[in-house]
Amino acid sequence: MFEYSQGLGNFSNDLLVCAQQASFDEFYNQLYNRSQLFRGKKLPSIRFDKTPRYIASIDHVVARAPCVPVLAMIKDPGAIAWSDFKRSGMKMADICNWYDEWIEPKKDI
C-alpha cells in the first residue's frame, strides 16, 4: 500500500481507491480528483511520476502500461533514505533506530 504523510497529503483511503483502478490513466484521474494538491489547478497534459520505489517493480509497471514509454532514473540511495527520514518526523537522535527499521524490508528488493 502507498503511504504519504507529506507531498500529496495524508489521504490513504483515497489512495486505496486510486490503487484499485484498472489502468494508470484512471489511477491518476482519481489521484488528481481526490488530492488537495491539485484542487483549483489546471491538470497536467503529461503525466510524470517520480516514485523511486517503482524501479523495484518496473516489470509490473510496464505490464500495466505497455504502450507508455518509461524512463527509469535511479536516485542515490542516501538521498532516498534522507528524504524518507525527513518525512518520518522523527528527531535526528533517533535516526539509527529509524534506519534499522527502514532498511530491513528493502534488503529483499
NORVEN-V739910 format. One record per residue. N is the residue number from 1. PHI is phi as a letter, one per 30 degrees, with the letter a starting at -180 (NA if undefined). PSI is psi as a letter, one per 30 degrees, with the letter a starting at -180 (999 if undefined). NEAR is the number of other C-alpha atoms within 8 Angstrom. Layout:
# NORVEN-V739910
N|PHI|PSI|NEAR + N|PHI|PSI|NEAR
This chain:
# NORVEN-V739910
1|NA|k|3 + 2|d|k|6 + 3|b|j|6 + 4|b|k|10 + 5|c|f|9 + 6|b|a|7 + 7|i|c|6 + 8|d|f|9 + 9|j|l|10 + 10|c|j|8 + 11|b|h|8 + 12|d|e|9 + 13|d|e|6 + 14|d|e|9 + 15|d|e|10 + 16|d|e|10 + 17|d|e|9 + 18|e|e|12 + 19|d|f|7 + 20|d|g|7 + 21|d|l|9 + 22|d|f|6 + 23|b|l|8 + 24|d|e|9 + 25|e|e|6 + 26|d|e|10 + 27|e|e|13 + 28|d|e|9 + 29|e|e|8 + 30|d|e|10 + 31|e|e|11 + 32|d|e|11 + 33|d|f|8 + 34|c|f|7 + 35|d|k|11 + 36|d|f|7 + 37|e|e|8 + 38|c|f|10 + 39|d|k|8 + 40|i|g|4 + 41|c|l|5 + 42|d|k|5 + 43|d|k|6 + 44|d|k|5 + 45|d|f|4 + 46|c|k|4 + 47|c|k|5 + 48|b|k|4 + 49|b|k|4 + 50|c|g|4 + 51|d|j|5 + 52|d|f|9 + 53|d|f|6 + 54|d|f|8 + 55|d|e|8 + 56|d|f|6 + 57|b|h|8 + 58|e|e|8 + 59|d|e|6 + 60|d|e|7 + 61|d|e|9 + 62|d|e|10 + 63|d|e|7 + 64|d|f|8 + 65|b|i|9 + 66|d|f|6 + 67|c|g|4 + 68|c|k|6 + 69|d|k|4 + 70|b|k|5 + 71|c|j|4 + 72|c|k|5 + 73|c|k|5 + 74|c|j|6 + 75|d|k|7 + 76|e|k|6 + 77|e|e|6 + 78|d|e|6 + 79|d|e|8 + 80|d|e|10 + 81|d|e|9 + 82|d|e|8 + 83|d|e|8 + 84|d|e|8 + 85|d|e|12 + 86|e|e|8 + 87|d|f|8 + 88|d|f|7 + 89|i|g|6 + 90|d|l|9 + 91|d|l|6 + 92|e|e|5 + 93|d|f|5 + 94|c|g|8 + 95|d|e|10 + 96|d|e|7 + 97|d|e|7 + 98|d|e|10 + 99|d|e|10 + 100|e|e|8 + 101|d|e|8 + 102|d|e|8 + 103|d|f|8 + 104|e|e|7 + 105|d|f|8 + 106|d|f|7 + 107|d|f|6 + 108|d|f|4 + 109|d|999|5
